[in-house]
Amino acid sequence: MIAYAQNGAAPEATQSMITLVVMLVAFAAIFYFLLIRPQRRRQKEHRDLLGSLKRGDRVVTAGGIMGTIEEMSDDSVVLVVEEGKLRLSKGSIVDKVRK
């Protein structure tokens, strides 16, 4: 029977595995704090904005149309603009015009 001596490769493999795991955790944390968290904050702010809308508010849509809310339903709004009225999706409103 032939016996072979173990070389010191096992600790190096373990060290490289630990380094890999630490790097993956670091990338996940960076990804979360730079991309996911700010996007969730913006979504929450937009949800709050849509929840606070009421008749008579002046708003701006994603297309840049400014108007005053005349009617509201669960998923749409009717805006009064200079040339008439427009029915738009409630989600297309991006901001209130502050006086």
URUR-V863647 format. One line per field, one symbol per residue. ss: DSSP state (h for helix, s for strand, l for the rest). phi: phi as a letter, one per 20 degrees, with the letter a starting at -180 (. if undefined). psi: psi as a letter, one per 30 degrees, with the letter a starting at -180 (. if undefined). A space follows every 50 residues. Layout:
BEGIN
ss = ???
phi = ???
psi = ???
END
This chain:
BEGIN
ss = llllllllhhhhhhhhhhhhhhhhhhhhhhhhhhhhhhhhhhhhhhhhhh hhlllllssssllllssssssslllssssssllsssssshhhsssslll
phi = .dddefeeffffffffffffffffffffffgffedfffffffffffffff fefbfnfeccefenedadfdcccfcbcddedgeqccdcfffeedaeeee
psi = kkkkkklgfeeeeeeeeeeeeeeeeeeeeeeeffeeeeeeeeeeeeeeee ffklkfkklklffgkklkkelkaegllkkklefbkkklkeffkflkjk.
END
